[in-house]
């Protein structure tokens, strides 16, 4: 990877980590997030931003997982529900997958297609 590409990837990872923090805070109090349109929009935008950055860099697995998370929050914006343990668990699994993909991307070995597919 040329230095410019490495720097761009570093910016993406740093920004994605910030967005993951926003998503995590929203998921840790999922019902509170669902009850607060502003917070729900912040979590939706965070997933959207990760998806867009990953798409621009050709990180298909990260784009796919972020897109799924974004789609879920879009549905919840349009048709609110009451959060239960099952819904919380599903969201946390998606979050964990996204976090694992970013961890692998940042690792010395990088994000390889086989591991990406397994995580997705």
C-alpha positions in Angstrom: 0.0 0.0 0.0 1.4 3.4 -1.0 1.8 6.0 1.8 -1.2 8.0 0.7 -3.4 4.9 0.7 -2.1 3.9 4.1 -2.9 7.4 5.4 -6.4 7.3 4.0 -7.0 3.9 5.5 -5.8 5.2 8.8 -8.2 8.1 8.6 -11.0 5.7 7.8 -10.2 3.4 10.7 -10.0 6.3 13.2 -13.3 7.7 12.0 -15.0 4.3 12.0 -13.9 3.8 15.6 -15.5 7.1 16.5 -18.7 6.0 14.8 -18.5 2.6 16.5 -18.5 4.4 19.8 -21.6 6.2 18.9 -23.3 3.0 17.8 -22.2 1.2 21.0 -23.6 3.9 23.2 -26.9 3.7 21.3 -27.0 -0.1 21.7 -26.2 -0.2 25.3 -29.4 1.6 26.0 -31.4 0.4 23.0 -34.8 1.3 24.3 -33.6 4.8 25.2 -32.2 5.1 21.7 -35.4 4.0 20.2 -37.4 6.5 22.3 -35.1 9.4 21.3 -35.4 10.3 17.6 -32.2 12.5 17.7 -30.1 9.6 19.2 -31.7 7.1 16.8 -30.6 9.4 13.9 -27.1 9.7 15.3 -26.7 5.9 15.4 -28.2 5.6 11.9 -25.8 8.2 10.6 -22.8 6.5 12.2 -23.6 3.2 10.5 -24.2 5.2 7.2 -20.9 6.9 7.5 -19.0 3.6 8.1 -20.8 2.1 5.1 -19.9 5.0 2.8 -16.2 5.1 3.9 -15.9 1.3 3.4 -17.5 1.5 0.0 -15.1 4.2 -1.1 -12.2 2.1 0.0 -13.5 -1.2 -1.5 -13.9 -2.8 1.9 -16.9 -4.9 0.9 -17.3 -6.9 4.1 -17.4 -3.8 6.3 -19.7 -2.1 3.9 -22.1 -5.0 3.9 -22.3 -5.3 7.7 -22.6 -1.5 8.2 -25.3 -1.4 5.5 -27.3 -4.1 7.3 -27.0 -2.2 10.6 -28.1 1.0 8.8 -31.1 -0.8 7.3 -32.1 -2.1 10.7 -32.1 1.4 12.2 -34.0 2.8 9.2 -36.7 0.3 9.8 -36.8 1.2 13.5 -37.0 4.9 12.6 -40.0 4.2 10.4 -41.7 1.7 12.6 -40.7 1.9 16.3 -40.8 -1.2 18.4 -40.1 -2.0 22.1 -36.6 -3.4 22.6 -36.4 -6.9 24.1 -33.4 -9.1 24.9 -33.5 -10.8 21.5 -33.4 -7.5 19.6 -30.6 -6.2 21.8 -28.7 -9.5 21.3 -29.1 -9.3 17.5 -27.8 -5.7 17.4 -24.9 -6.5 19.6 -23.9 -9.4 17.3 -24.0 -7.1 14.3 -21.9 -4.5 16.2 -19.4 -7.2 17.3 -19.0 -8.3 13.6 -18.4 -4.8 12.5 -15.9 -4.3 15.3 -14.1 -7.6 14.5 -13.8 -6.6 10.8 -12.2 -3.2 11.8 -9.9 -4.9 14.2 -8.8 -7.3 11.5 -8.3 -4.4 9.0 -6.1 -2.7 11.5 -4.1 -5.8 12.4 -0.7 -6.4 10.7 -2.2 -9.3 8.7 -5.0 -7.1 7.4 -8.5 -8.1 6.4 -8.4 -11.1 4.1 -11.4 -12.2 2.0 -11.8 -15.6 3.7 -11.9 -14.2 7.2 -14.2 -11.3 6.0 -16.7 -13.8 4.6 -16.7 -15.8 7.8 -17.4 -12.8 9.9 -20.1 -11.5 7.6 
